[in-house]
Each structure stands twice: as structure tokens, then as C-alpha cells.
Amino acid sequence: MFIYLLQTGTGAPSSGPFGGGTTTLVFMGMIILVFWLFFIRPQTKKQKQQKKFIEDMQKGTKVVTIAGIHGTVNKINEDGTINLEVSPGSYIKMEKASISMEMTAAINKAPATTDKK
């Protein structure tokens, strides 16, 4: 009897092949939520951390640039640049934004101590 109702088209009205507009909207909302959780939110969090890192930079901080240049901050200029001392008496003027937070954290991390007996 159920097969007969489906074939004749009588009974409950069909909402289409995808189960209706409500289901599609819920599914699209879930996709947007997943994109926000896994792509947009972590990126904005990382940008905020990078901005705070650059604002907190001080003279004497050992840093690494995005290009891989190691040096020490000698002077922080008002125009958004820094003077980076790459060797004693040798300075490079660079943008603050070119300092890598991840690589700088890696070189400033305290080396692990191993106790050998």
C-alpha cells in the first residue's frame, strides 16, 4: 500500500529531492560554522598575537625576520621601523611587520637541560 501511495503521488506532499529548504539551510549553517571554527577564528587569533608581539617589542630583544635574518633590536623608530643589529656595529633598518613571531619564540626558548650522571 505504501509503494502504491508513492507511485500515485497521493499522501504527504514531497518537498523535493533534498528533503526541504529547512534541512538545506541547517546544513549550510553547519558548513559556515565549521569554516569559522577551523579557518577564520584561528587566523584572527594568530593575527592578534602577532600584533601584540610587535607592540611589545623592546630594545635588546633577539629576533628573527621572515627572511631568516637573526639580530638584536637596537632602536625602535616612530615610523614603524626598527634598527636591527645583525653583527656588532652593523645595522639594518627593517619594518616591524617583517619580524617572525614563531621563529623568534623558537630562538628565545630556553634550551632544554639534560642531566648526565
Phi and psi restraints in degrees (range 20) as a CNS / XPLOR table:
assign (resid 1 and name C) (resid 2 and name N)
       (resid 2 and name CA) (resid 2 and name C) 1.0 -63.5 20.0 2
assign (resid 2 and name N) (resid 2 and name CA)
       (resid 2 and name C) (resid 3 and name N) 1.0 -40.9 20.0 2
assign (resid 2 and name C) (resid 3 and name N)
       (resid 3 and name CA) (resid 3 and name C) 1.0 -65.5 20.0 2
assign (resid 3 and name N) (resid 3 and name CA)
       (resid 3 and name C) (resid 4 and name N) 1.0 -38.3 20.0 2
assign (resid 3 and name C) (resid 4 and name N)
       (resid 4 and name CA) (resid 4 and name C) 1.0 -62.3 20.0 2
assign (resid 4 and name N) (resid 4 and name CA)
       (resid 4 and name C) (resid 5 and name N) 1.0 -41.6 20.0 2
assign (resid 4 and name C) (resid 5 and name N)
       (resid 5 and name CA) (resid 5 and name C) 1.0 -65.3 20.0 2
assign (resid 5 and name N) (resid 5 and name CA)
       (resid 5 and name C) (resid 6 and name N) 1.0 -37.3 20.0 2
assign (resid 5 and name C) (resid 6 and name N)
       (resid 6 and name CA) (resid 6 and name C) 1.0 -67.9 20.0 2
assign (resid 6 and name N) (resid 6 and name CA)
       (resid 6 and name C) (resid 7 and name N) 1.0 -38.6 20.0 2
assign (resid 6 and name C) (resid 7 and name N)
       (resid 7 and name CA) (resid 7 and name C) 1.0 -72.3 20.0 2
assign (resid 7 and name N) (resid 7 and name CA)
       (resid 7 and name C) (resid 8 and name N) 1.0 -36.4 20.0 2
assign (resid 7 and name C) (resid 8 and name N)
       (resid 8 and name CA) (resid 8 and name C) 1.0 -83.4 20.0 2
assign (resid 8 and name N) (resid 8 and name CA)
       (resid 8 and name C) (resid 9 and name N) 1.0 -17.2 20.0 2
assign (resid 8 and name C) (resid 9 and name N)
       (resid 9 and name CA) (resid 9 and name C) 1.0 86.4 20.0 2
assign (resid 9 and name N) (resid 9 and name CA)
       (resid 9 and name C) (resid 10 and name N) 1.0 4.8 20.0 2
assign (resid 9 and name C) (resid 10 and name N)
       (resid 10 and name CA) (resid 10 and name C) 1.0 -89.4 20.0 2
assign (resid 10 and name N) (resid 10 and name CA)
       (resid 10 and name C) (resid 11 and name N) 1.0 162.5 20.0 2
assign (resid 10 and name C) (resid 11 and name N)
       (resid 11 and name CA) (resid 11 and name C) 1.0 107.4 20.0 2
assign (resid 11 and name N) (resid 11 and name CA)
       (resid 11 and name C) (resid 12 and name N) 1.0 -148.8 20.0 2
assign (resid 11 and name C) (resid 12 and name N)
       (resid 12 and name CA) (resid 12 and name C) 1.0 -69.2 20.0 2
assign (resid 12 and name N) (resid 12 and name CA)
       (resid 12 and name C) (resid 13 and name N) 1.0 136.1 20.0 2
assign (resid 12 and name C) (resid 13 and name N)
       (resid 13 and name CA) (resid 13 and name C) 1.0 -69.2 20.0 2
assign (resid 13 and name N) (resid 13 and name CA)
       (resid 13 and name C) (resid 14 and name N) 1.0 140.6 20.0 2
assign (resid 13 and name C) (resid 14 and name N)
       (resid 14 and name CA) (resid 14 and name C) 1.0 -83.8 20.0 2
assign (resid 14 and name N) (resid 14 and name CA)
       (resid 14 and name C) (resid 15 and name N) 1.0 143.6 20.0 2
assign (resid 14 and name C) (resid 15 and name N)
       (resid 15 and name CA) (resid 15 and name C) 1.0 -98.1 20.0 2
assign (resid 15 and name N) (resid 15 and name CA)
       (resid 15 and name C) (resid 16 and name N) 1.0 6.9 20.0 2
assign (resid 15 and name C) (resid 16 and name N)
       (resid 16 and name CA) (resid 16 and name C) 1.0 114.2 20.0 2
assign (resid 16 and name N) (resid 16 and name CA)
       (resid 16 and name C) (resid 17 and name N) 1.0 177.6 20.0 2
assign (resid 16 and name C) (resid 17 and name N)
       (resid 17 and name CA) (resid 17 and name C) 1.0 -73.5 20.0 2
assign (resid 17 and name N) (resid 17 and name CA)
       (resid 17 and name C) (resid 18 and name N) 1.0 -16.9 20.0 2
assign (resid 17 and name C) (resid 18 and name N)
       (resid 18 and name CA) (resid 18 and name C) 1.0 -103.1 20.0 2
assign (resid 18 and name N) (resid 18 and name CA)
       (resid 18 and name C) (resid 19 and name N) 1.0 6.2 20.0 2
assign (resid 18 and name C) (resid 19 and name N)
       (resid 19 and name CA) (resid 19 and name C) 1.0 88.6 20.0 2
assign (resid 19 and name N) (resid 19 and name CA)
       (resid 19 and name C) (resid 20 and name N) 1.0 11.1 20.0 2
assign (resid 19 and name C) (resid 20 and name N)
       (resid 20 and name CA) (resid 20 and name C) 1.0 110.8 20.0 2
assign (resid 20 and name N) (resid 20 and name CA)
       (resid 20 and name C) (resid 21 and name N) 1.0 163.2 20.0 2
assign (resid 20 and name C) (resid 21 and name N)
       (resid 21 and name CA) (resid 21 and name C) 1.0 -70.4 20.0 2
assign (resid 21 and name N) (resid 21 and name CA)
       (resid 21 and name C) (resid 22 and name N) 1.0 -32.1 20.0 2
assign (resid 21 and name C) (resid 22 and name N)
       (resid 22 and name CA) (resid 22 and name C) 1.0 -65.2 20.0 2
assign (resid 22 and name N) (resid 22 and name CA)
       (resid 22 and name C) (resid 23 and name N) 1.0 -43.0 20.0 2
assign (resid 22 and name C) (resid 23 and name N)
       (resid 23 and name CA) (resid 23 and name C) 1.0 -63.9 20.0 2
assign (resid 23 and name N) (resid 23 and name CA)
       (resid 23 and name C) (resid 24 and name N) 1.0 -40.7 20.0 2
assign (resid 23 and name C) (resid 24 and name N)
       (resid 24 and name CA) (resid 24 and name C) 1.0 -64.4 20.0 2
assign (resid 24 and name N) (resid 24 and name CA)
       (resid 24 and name C) (resid 25 and name N) 1.0 -42.6 20.0 2
assign (resid 24 and name C) (resid 25 and name N)
       (resid 25 and name CA) (resid 25 and name C) 1.0 -64.3 20.0 2
assign (resid 25 and name N) (resid 25 and name CA)
       (resid 25 and name C) (resid 26 and name N) 1.0 -41.4 20.0 2
assign (resid 25 and name C) (resid 26 and name N)
       (resid 26 and name CA) (resid 26 and name C) 1.0 -63.8 20.0 2
assign (resid 26 and name N) (resid 26 and name CA)
       (resid 26 and name C) (resid 27 and name N) 1.0 -43.1 20.0 2
assign (resid 26 and name C) (resid 27 and name N)
       (resid 27 and name CA) (resid 27 and name C) 1.0 -63.1 20.0 2
assign (resid 27 and name N) (resid 27 and name CA)
       (resid 27 and name C) (resid 28 and name N) 1.0 -42.8 20.0 2
assign (resid 27 and name C) (resid 28 and name N)
       (resid 28 and name CA) (resid 28 and name C) 1.0 -65.7 20.0 2
assign (resid 28 and name N) (resid 28 and name CA)
       (resid 28 and name C) (resid 29 and name N) 1.0 -38.6 20.0 2
assign (resid 28 and name C) (resid 29 and name N)
       (resid 29 and name CA) (resid 29 and name C) 1.0 -62.1 20.0 2
assign (resid 29 and name N) (resid 29 and name CA)
       (resid 29 and name C) (resid 30 and name N) 1.0 -39.3 20.0 2
assign (resid 29 and name C) (resid 30 and name N)
       (resid 30 and name CA) (resid 30 and name C) 1.0 -66.2 20.0 2
assign (resid 30 and name N) (resid 30 and name CA)
       (resid 30 and name C) (resid 31 and name N) 1.0 -38.9 20.0 2
assign (resid 30 and name C) (resid 31 and name N)
       (resid 31 and name CA) (resid 31 and name C) 1.0 -64.3 20.0 2
assign (resid 31 and name N) (resid 31 and name CA)
       (resid 31 and name C) (resid 32 and name N) 1.0 -43.8 20.0 2
assign (resid 31 and name C) (resid 32 and name N)
       (resid 32 and name CA) (resid 32 and name C) 1.0 -62.7 20.0 2
assign (resid 32 and name N) (resid 32 and name CA)
       (resid 32 and name C) (resid 33 and name N) 1.0 -41.3 20.0 2
assign (resid 32 and name C) (resid 33 and name N)
       (resid 33 and name CA) (resid 33 and name C) 1.0 -61.6 20.0 2
assign (resid 33 and name N) (resid 33 and name CA)
       (resid 33 and name C) (resid 34 and name N) 1.0 -42.7 20.0 2
assign (resid 33 and name C) (resid 34 and name N)
       (resid 34 and name CA) (resid 34 and name C) 1.0 -64.4 20.0 2
assign (resid 34 and name N) (resid 34 and name CA)
       (resid 34 and name C) (resid 35 and name N) 1.0 -44.0 20.0 2
assign (resid 34 and name C) (resid 35 and name N)
       (resid 35 and name CA) (resid 35 and name C) 1.0 -60.9 20.0 2
assign (resid 35 and name N) (resid 35 and name CA)
       (resid 35 and name C) (resid 36 and name N) 1.0 -41.8 20.0 2
assign (resid 35 and name C) (resid 36 and name N)
       (resid 36 and name CA) (resid 36 and name C) 1.0 -65.6 20.0 2
assign (resid 36 and name N) (resid 36 and name CA)
       (resid 36 and name C) (resid 37 and name N) 1.0 -43.7 20.0 2
assign (resid 36 and name C) (resid 37 and name N)
       (resid 37 and name CA) (resid 37 and name C) 1.0 -67.1 20.0 2
assign (resid 37 and name N) (resid 37 and name CA)
       (resid 37 and name C) (resid 38 and name N) 1.0 -39.1 20.0 2
assign (resid 37 and name C) (resid 38 and name N)
       (resid 38 and name CA) (resid 38 and name C) 1.0 -100.8 20.0 2
assign (resid 38 and name N) (resid 38 and name CA)
       (resid 38 and name C) (resid 39 and name N) 1.0 -16.4 20.0 2
assign (resid 38 and name C) (resid 39 and name N)
       (resid 39 and name CA) (resid 39 and name C) 1.0 -121.0 20.0 2
assign (resid 39 and name N) (resid 39 and name CA)
       (resid 39 and name C) (resid 40 and name N) 1.0 -54.5 20.0 2
assign (resid 39 and name C) (resid 40 and name N)
       (resid 40 and name CA) (resid 40 and name C) 1.0 -74.4 20.0 2
assign (resid 40 and name N) (resid 40 and name CA)
       (resid 40 and name C) (resid 41 and name N) 1.0 -49.1 20.0 2
assign (resid 40 and name C) (resid 41 and name N)
       (resid 41 and name CA) (resid 41 and name C) 1.0 -61.1 20.0 2
assign (resid 41 and name N) (resid 41 and name CA)
       (resid 41 and name C) (resid 42 and name N) 1.0 -48.8 20.0 2
assign (resid 41 and name C) (resid 42 and name N)
       (resid 42 and name CA) (resid 42 and name C) 1.0 -62.8 20.0 2
assign (resid 42 and name N) (resid 42 and name CA)
       (resid 42 and name C) (resid 43 and name N) 1.0 -35.0 20.0 2
assign (resid 42 and name C) (resid 43 and name N)
       (resid 43 and name CA) (resid 43 and name C) 1.0 -67.3 20.0 2
assign (resid 43 and name N) (resid 43 and name CA)
       (resid 43 and name C) (resid 44 and name N) 1.0 -42.8 20.0 2
assign (resid 43 and name C) (resid 44 and name N)
       (resid 44 and name CA) (resid 44 and name C) 1.0 -67.6 20.0 2
assign (resid 44 and name N) (resid 44 and name CA)
       (resid 44 and name C) (resid 45 and name N) 1.0 -35.3 20.0 2
assign (resid 44 and name C) (resid 45 and name N)
       (resid 45 and name CA) (resid 45 and name C) 1.0 -64.3 20.0 2
assign (resid 45 and name N) (resid 45 and name CA)
       (resid 45 and name C) (resid 46 and name N) 1.0 -42.2 20.0 2
assign (resid 45 and name C) (resid 46 and name N)
       (resid 46 and name CA) (resid 46 and name C) 1.0 -65.9 20.0 2
assign (resid 46 and name N) (resid 46 and name CA)
       (resid 46 and name C) (resid 47 and name N) 1.0 -38.9 20.0 2
assign (resid 46 and name C) (resid 47 and name N)
       (resid 47 and name CA) (resid 47 and name C) 1.0 -64.6 20.0 2
assign (resid 47 and name N) (resid 47 and name CA)
       (resid 47 and name C) (resid 48 and name N) 1.0 -39.1 20.0 2
assign (resid 47 and name C) (resid 48 and name N)
       (resid 48 and name CA) (resid 48 and name C) 1.0 -65.1 20.0 2
assign (resid 48 and name N) (resid 48 and name CA)
       (resid 48 and name C) (resid 49 and name N) 1.0 -41.1 20.0 2
assign (resid 48 and name C) (resid 49 and name N)
       (resid 49 and name CA) (resid 49 and name C) 1.0 -64.3 20.0 2
assign (resid 49 and name N) (resid 49 and name CA)
       (resid 49 and name C) (resid 50 and name N) 1.0 -41.5 20.0 2
assign (resid 49 and name C) (resid 50 and name N)
       (resid 50 and name CA) (resid 50 and name C) 1.0 -63.5 20.0 2
assign (resid 50 and name N) (resid 50 and name CA)
       (resid 50 and name C) (resid 51 and name N) 1.0 -42.6 20.0 2
assign (resid 50 and name C) (resid 51 and name N)
       (resid 51 and name CA) (resid 51 and name C) 1.0 -63.6 20.0 2
assign (resid 51 and name N) (resid 51 and name CA)
       (resid 51 and name C) (resid 52 and name N) 1.0 -42.9 20.0 2
assign (resid 51 and name C) (resid 52 and name N)
       (resid 52 and name CA) (resid 52 and name C) 1.0 -65.0 20.0 2
assign (resid 52 and name N) (resid 52 and name CA)
       (resid 52 and name C) (resid 53 and name N) 1.0 -40.1 20.0 2
assign (resid 52 and name C) (resid 53 and name N)
       (resid 53 and name CA) (resid 53 and name C) 1.0 -60.4 20.0 2
assign (resid 53 and name N) (resid 53 and name CA)
       (resid 53 and name C) (resid 54 and name N) 1.0 -44.1 20.0 2
assign (resid 53 and name C) (resid 54 and name N)
       (resid 54 and name CA) (resid 54 and name C) 1.0 -68.6 20.0 2
assign (resid 54 and name N) (resid 54 and name CA)
       (resid 54 and name C) (resid 55 and name N) 1.0 -38.4 20.0 2
assign (resid 54 and name C) (resid 55 and name N)
       (resid 55 and name CA) (resid 55 and name C) 1.0 -67.9 20.0 2
assign (resid 55 and name N) (resid 55 and name CA)
       (resid 55 and name C) (resid 56 and name N) 1.0 -32.1 20.0 2
assign (resid 55 and name C) (resid 56 and name N)
       (resid 56 and name CA) (resid 56 and name C) 1.0 -86.9 20.0 2
assign (resid 56 and name N) (resid 56 and name CA)
       (resid 56 and name C) (resid 57 and name N) 1.0 -1.4 20.0 2
assign (resid 56 and name C) (resid 57 and name N)
       (resid 57 and name CA) (resid 57 and name C) 1.0 -64.0 20.0 2
assign (resid 57 and name N) (resid 57 and name CA)
       (resid 57 and name C) (resid 58 and name N) 1.0 138.0 20.0 2
assign (resid 57 and name C) (resid 58 and name N)
       (resid 58 and name CA) (resid 58 and name C) 1.0 -128.9 20.0 2
assign (resid 58 and name N) (resid 58 and name CA)
       (resid 58 and name C) (resid 59 and name N) 1.0 167.8 20.0 2
assign (resid 58 and name C) (resid 59 and name N)
       (resid 59 and name CA) (resid 59 and name C) 1.0 -65.0 20.0 2
assign (resid 59 and name N) (resid 59 and name CA)
       (resid 59 and name C) (resid 60 and name N) 1.0 137.1 20.0 2
assign (resid 59 and name C) (resid 60 and name N)
       (resid 60 and name CA) (resid 60 and name C) 1.0 93.6 20.0 2
assign (resid 60 and name N) (resid 60 and name CA)
       (resid 60 and name C) (resid 61 and name N) 1.0 -5.2 20.0 2
assign (resid 60 and name C) (resid 61 and name N)
       (resid 61 and name CA) (resid 61 and name C) 1.0 -74.3 20.0 2
assign (resid 61 and name N) (resid 61 and name CA)
       (resid 61 and name C) (resid 62 and name N) 1.0 131.4 20.0 2
assign (resid 61 and name C) (resid 62 and name N)
       (resid 62 and name CA) (resid 62 and name C) 1.0 -83.1 20.0 2
assign (resid 62 and name N) (resid 62 and name CA)
       (resid 62 and name C) (resid 63 and name N) 1.0 127.7 20.0 2
assign (resid 62 and name C) (resid 63 and name N)
       (resid 63 and name CA) (resid 63 and name C) 1.0 -134.1 20.0 2
assign (resid 63 and name N) (resid 63 and name CA)
       (resid 63 and name C) (resid 64 and name N) 1.0 165.7 20.0 2
assign (resid 63 and name C) (resid 64 and name N)
       (resid 64 and name CA) (resid 64 and name C) 1.0 -128.2 20.0 2
assign (resid 64 and name N) (resid 64 and name CA)
       (resid 64 and name C) (resid 65 and name N) 1.0 132.7 20.0 2
assign (resid 64 and name C) (resid 65 and name N)
       (resid 65 and name CA) (resid 65 and name C) 1.0 -82.8 20.0 2
assign (resid 65 and name N) (resid 65 and name CA)
       (resid 65 and name C) (resid 66 and name N) 1.0 170.7 20.0 2
assign (resid 65 and name C) (resid 66 and name N)
       (resid 66 and name CA) (resid 66 and name C) 1.0 -62.7 20.0 2
assign (resid 66 and name N) (resid 66 and name CA)
       (resid 66 and name C) (resid 67 and name N) 1.0 -30.9 20.0 2
assign (resid 66 and name C) (resid 67 and name N)
       (resid 67 and name CA) (resid 67 and name C) 1.0 -78.3 20.0 2
assign (resid 67 and name N) (resid 67 and name CA)
       (resid 67 and name C) (resid 68 and name N) 1.0 -7.5 20.0 2
assign (resid 67 and name C) (resid 68 and name N)
       (resid 68 and name CA) (resid 68 and name C) 1.0 96.2 20.0 2
assign (resid 68 and name N) (resid 68 and name CA)
       (resid 68 and name C) (resid 69 and name N) 1.0 12.1 20.0 2
assign (resid 68 and name C) (resid 69 and name N)
       (resid 69 and name CA) (resid 69 and name C) 1.0 -83.1 20.0 2
assign (resid 69 and name N) (resid 69 and name CA)
       (resid 69 and name C) (resid 70 and name N) 1.0 125.3 20.0 2
assign (resid 69 and name C) (resid 70 and name N)
       (resid 70 and name CA) (resid 70 and name C) 1.0 -93.9 20.0 2
assign (resid 70 and name N) (resid 70 and name CA)
       (resid 70 and name C) (resid 71 and name N) 1.0 141.7 20.0 2
assign (resid 70 and name C) (resid 71 and name N)
       (resid 71 and name CA) (resid 71 and name C) 1.0 -173.3 20.0 2
assign (resid 71 and name N) (resid 71 and name CA)
       (resid 71 and name C) (resid 72 and name N) 1.0 -177.7 20.0 2
assign (resid 71 and name C) (resid 72 and name N)
       (resid 72 and name CA) (resid 72 and name C) 1.0 -120.2 20.0 2
assign (resid 72 and name N) (resid 72 and name CA)
       (resid 72 and name C) (resid 73 and name N) 1.0 136.0 20.0 2
assign (resid 72 and name C) (resid 73 and name N)
       (resid 73 and name CA) (resid 73 and name C) 1.0 -68.8 20.0 2
assign (resid 73 and name N) (resid 73 and name CA)
       (resid 73 and name C) (resid 74 and name N) 1.0 122.1 20.0 2
assign (resid 73 and name C) (resid 74 and name N)
       (resid 74 and name CA) (resid 74 and name C) 1.0 -99.4 20.0 2
assign (resid 74 and name N) (resid 74 and name CA)
       (resid 74 and name C) (resid 75 and name N) 1.0 -38.1 20.0 2
assign (resid 74 and name C) (resid 75 and name N)
       (resid 75 and name CA) (resid 75 and name C) 1.0 -152.4 20.0 2
assign (resid 75 and name N) (resid 75 and name CA)
       (resid 75 and name C) (resid 76 and name N) 1.0 140.2 20.0 2
assign (resid 75 and name C) (resid 76 and name N)
       (resid 76 and name CA) (resid 76 and name C) 1.0 -107.3 20.0 2
assign (resid 76 and name N) (resid 76 and name CA)
       (resid 76 and name C) (resid 77 and name N) 1.0 116.9 20.0 2
assign (resid 76 and name C) (resid 77 and name N)
       (resid 77 and name CA) (resid 77 and name C) 1.0 -87.9 20.0 2
assign (resid 77 and name N) (resid 77 and name CA)
       (resid 77 and name C) (resid 78 and name N) 1.0 160.4 20.0 2
assign (resid 77 and name C) (resid 78 and name N)
       (resid 78 and name CA) (resid 78 and name C) 1.0 -72.9 20.0 2
assign (resid 78 and name N) (resid 78 and name CA)
       (resid 78 and name C) (resid 79 and name N) 1.0 -21.0 20.0 2
assign (resid 78 and name C) (resid 79 and name N)
       (resid 79 and name CA) (resid 79 and name C) 1.0 -89.6 20.0 2
assign (resid 79 and name N) (resid 79 and name CA)
       (resid 79 and name C) (resid 80 and name N) 1.0 16.9 20.0 2
assign (resid 79 and name C) (resid 80 and name N)
       (resid 80 and name CA) (resid 80 and name C) 1.0 84.9 20.0 2
assign (resid 80 and name N) (resid 80 and name CA)
       (resid 80 and name C) (resid 81 and name N) 1.0 16.2 20.0 2
assign (resid 80 and name C) (resid 81 and name N)
       (resid 81 and name CA) (resid 81 and name C) 1.0 -117.0 20.0 2
assign (resid 81 and name N) (resid 81 and name CA)
       (resid 81 and name C) (resid 82 and name N) 1.0 166.9 20.0 2
assign (resid 81 and name C) (resid 82 and name N)
       (resid 82 and name CA) (resid 82 and name C) 1.0 -131.9 20.0 2
assign (resid 82 and name N) (resid 82 and name CA)
       (resid 82 and name C) (resid 83 and name N) 1.0 155.8 20.0 2
assign (resid 82 and name C) (resid 83 and name N)
       (resid 83 and name CA) (resid 83 and name C) 1.0 -99.5 20.0 2
assign (resid 83 and name N) (resid 83 and name CA)
       (resid 83 and name C) (resid 84 and name N) 1.0 118.7 20.0 2
assign (resid 83 and name C) (resid 84 and name N)
       (resid 84 and name CA) (resid 84 and name C) 1.0 -105.8 20.0 2
assign (resid 84 and name N) (resid 84 and name CA)
       (resid 84 and name C) (resid 85 and name N) 1.0 122.8 20.0 2
assign (resid 84 and name C) (resid 85 and name N)
       (resid 85 and name CA) (resid 85 and name C) 1.0 -89.1 20.0 2
assign (resid 85 and name N) (resid 85 and name CA)
       (resid 85 and name C) (resid 86 and name N) 1.0 111.7 20.0 2
assign (resid 85 and name C) (resid 86 and name N)
       (resid 86 and name CA) (resid 86 and name C) 1.0 -93.1 20.0 2
assign (resid 86 and name N) (resid 86 and name CA)
       (resid 86 and name C) (resid 87 and name N) 1.0 -26.0 20.0 2
assign (resid 86 and name C) (resid 87 and name N)
       (resid 87 and name CA) (resid 87 and name C) 1.0 -151.6 20.0 2
assign (resid 87 and name N) (resid 87 and name CA)
       (resid 87 and name C) (resid 88 and name N) 1.0 161.3 20.0 2
assign (resid 87 and name C) (resid 88 and name N)
       (resid 88 and name CA) (resid 88 and name C) 1.0 -53.9 20.0 2
assign (resid 88 and name N) (resid 88 and name CA)
       (resid 88 and name C) (resid 89 and name N) 1.0 118.2 20.0 2
assign (resid 88 and name C) (resid 89 and name N)
       (resid 89 and name CA) (resid 89 and name C) 1.0 84.8 20.0 2
assign (resid 89 and name N) (resid 89 and name CA)
       (resid 89 and name C) (resid 90 and name N) 1.0 1.8 20.0 2
assign (resid 89 and name C) (resid 90 and name N)
       (resid 90 and name CA) (resid 90 and name C) 1.0 -116.0 20.0 2
assign (resid 90 and name N) (resid 90 and name CA)
       (resid 90 and name C) (resid 91 and name N) 1.0 118.9 20.0 2
assign (resid 90 and name C) (resid 91 and name N)
       (resid 91 and name CA) (resid 91 and name C) 1.0 -121.4 20.0 2
assign (resid 91 and name N) (resid 91 and name CA)
       (resid 91 and name C) (resid 92 and name N) 1.0 147.9 20.0 2
assign (resid 91 and name C) (resid 92 and name N)
       (resid 92 and name CA) (resid 92 and name C) 1.0 -127.3 20.0 2
assign (resid 92 and name N) (resid 92 and name CA)
       (resid 92 and name C) (resid 93 and name N) 1.0 132.9 20.0 2
assign (resid 92 and name C) (resid 93 and name N)
       (resid 93 and name CA) (resid 93 and name C) 1.0 -90.3 20.0 2
assign (resid 93 and name N) (resid 93 and name CA)
       (resid 93 and name C) (resid 94 and name N) 1.0 122.4 20.0 2
assign (resid 93 and name C) (resid 94 and name N)
       (resid 94 and name CA) (resid 94 and name C) 1.0 -134.3 20.0 2
assign (resid 94 and name N) (resid 94 and name CA)
       (resid 94 and name C) (resid 95 and name N) 1.0 158.7 20.0 2
assign (resid 94 and name C) (resid 95 and name N)
       (resid 95 and name CA) (resid 95 and name C) 1.0 -72.8 20.0 2
assign (resid 95 and name N) (resid 95 and name CA)
       (resid 95 and name C) (resid 96 and name N) 1.0 145.6 20.0 2
assign (resid 95 and name C) (resid 96 and name N)
       (resid 96 and name CA) (resid 96 and name C) 1.0 -62.7 20.0 2
assign (resid 96 and name N) (resid 96 and name CA)
       (resid 96 and name C) (resid 97 and name N) 1.0 -34.9 20.0 2
assign (resid 96 and name C) (resid 97 and name N)
       (resid 97 and name CA) (resid 97 and name C) 1.0 -66.8 20.0 2
assign (resid 97 and name N) (resid 97 and name CA)
       (resid 97 and name C) (resid 98 and name N) 1.0 -13.8 20.0 2
assign (resid 97 and name C) (resid 98 and name N)
       (resid 98 and name CA) (resid 98 and name C) 1.0 -87.0 20.0 2
assign (resid 98 and name N) (resid 98 and name CA)
       (resid 98 and name C) (resid 99 and name N) 1.0 5.8 20.0 2
assign (resid 98 and name C) (resid 99 and name N)
       (resid 99 and name CA) (resid 99 and name C) 1.0 -89.1 20.0 2
assign (resid 99 and name N) (resid 99 and name CA)
       (resid 99 and name C) (resid 100 and name N) 1.0 129.7 20.0 2
assign (resid 99 and name C) (resid 100 and name N)
       (resid 100 and name CA) (resid 100 and name C) 1.0 -88.7 20.0 2
assign (resid 100 and name N) (resid 100 and name CA)
       (resid 100 and name C) (resid 101 and name N) 1.0 121.9 20.0 2
assign (resid 100 and name C) (resid 101 and name N)
       (resid 101 and name CA) (resid 101 and name C) 1.0 -69.3 20.0 2
assign (resid 101 and name N) (resid 101 and name CA)
       (resid 101 and name C) (resid 102 and name N) 1.0 -41.6 20.0 2
assign (resid 101 and name C) (resid 102 and name N)
       (resid 102 and name CA) (resid 102 and name C) 1.0 -68.0 20.0 2
assign (resid 102 and name N) (resid 102 and name CA)
       (resid 102 and name C) (resid 103 and name N) 1.0 -46.2 20.0 2
assign (resid 102 and name C) (resid 103 and name N)
       (resid 103 and name CA) (resid 103 and name C) 1.0 -69.8 20.0 2
assign (resid 103 and name N) (resid 103 and name CA)
       (resid 103 and name C) (resid 104 and name N) 1.0 -34.7 20.0 2
assign (resid 103 and name C) (resid 104 and name N)
       (resid 104 and name CA) (resid 104 and name C) 1.0 -65.9 20.0 2
assign (resid 104 and name N) (resid 104 and name CA)
       (resid 104 and name C) (resid 105 and name N) 1.0 -41.4 20.0 2
assign (resid 104 and name C) (resid 105 and name N)
       (resid 105 and name CA) (resid 105 and name C) 1.0 -63.5 20.0 2
assign (resid 105 and name N) (resid 105 and name CA)
       (resid 105 and name C) (resid 106 and name N) 1.0 -35.4 20.0 2
assign (resid 105 and name C) (resid 106 and name N)
       (resid 106 and name CA) (resid 106 and name C) 1.0 -67.7 20.0 2
assign (resid 106 and name N) (resid 106 and name CA)
       (resid 106 and name C) (resid 107 and name N) 1.0 -39.5 20.0 2
assign (resid 106 and name C) (resid 107 and name N)
       (resid 107 and name CA) (resid 107 and name C) 1.0 -79.6 20.0 2
assign (resid 107 and name N) (resid 107 and name CA)
       (resid 107 and name C) (resid 108 and name N) 1.0 -25.4 20.0 2
assign (resid 107 and name C) (resid 108 and name N)
       (resid 108 and name CA) (resid 108 and name C) 1.0 -87.6 20.0 2
assign (resid 108 and name N) (resid 108 and name CA)
       (resid 108 and name C) (resid 109 and name N) 1.0 -6.4 20.0 2
assign (resid 108 and name C) (resid 109 and name N)
       (resid 109 and name CA) (resid 109 and name C) 1.0 -68.5 20.0 2
assign (resid 109 and name N) (resid 109 and name CA)
       (resid 109 and name C) (resid 110 and name N) 1.0 137.4 20.0 2
assign (resid 109 and name C) (resid 110 and name N)
       (resid 110 and name CA) (resid 110 and name C) 1.0 -66.2 20.0 2
assign (resid 110 and name N) (resid 110 and name CA)
       (resid 110 and name C) (resid 111 and name N) 1.0 133.7 20.0 2
assign (resid 110 and name C) (resid 111 and name N)
       (resid 111 and name CA) (resid 111 and name C) 1.0 -66.1 20.0 2
assign (resid 111 and name N) (resid 111 and name CA)
       (resid 111 and name C) (resid 112 and name N) 1.0 144.0 20.0 2
assign (resid 111 and name C) (resid 112 and name N)
       (resid 112 and name CA) (resid 112 and name C) 1.0 -68.2 20.0 2
assign (resid 112 and name N) (resid 112 and name CA)
       (resid 112 and name C) (resid 113 and name N) 1.0 132.6 20.0 2
assign (resid 112 and name C) (resid 113 and name N)
       (resid 113 and name CA) (resid 113 and name C) 1.0 -91.8 20.0 2
assign (resid 113 and name N) (resid 113 and name CA)
       (resid 113 and name C) (resid 114 and name N) 1.0 136.2 20.0 2
assign (resid 113 and name C) (resid 114 and name N)
       (resid 114 and name CA) (resid 114 and name C) 1.0 -119.1 20.0 2
assign (resid 114 and name N) (resid 114 and name CA)
       (resid 114 and name C) (resid 115 and name N) 1.0 128.7 20.0 2
assign (resid 114 and name C) (resid 115 and name N)
       (resid 115 and name CA) (resid 115 and name C) 1.0 -95.5 20.0 2
assign (resid 115 and name N) (resid 115 and name CA)
       (resid 115 and name C) (resid 116 and name N) 1.0 116.0 20.0 2
assign (resid 115 and name C) (resid 116 and name N)
       (resid 116 and name CA) (resid 116 and name C) 1.0 -108.7 20.0 2
assign (resid 116 and name N) (resid 116 and name CA)
       (resid 116 and name C) (resid 117 and name N) 1.0 132.2 20.0 2
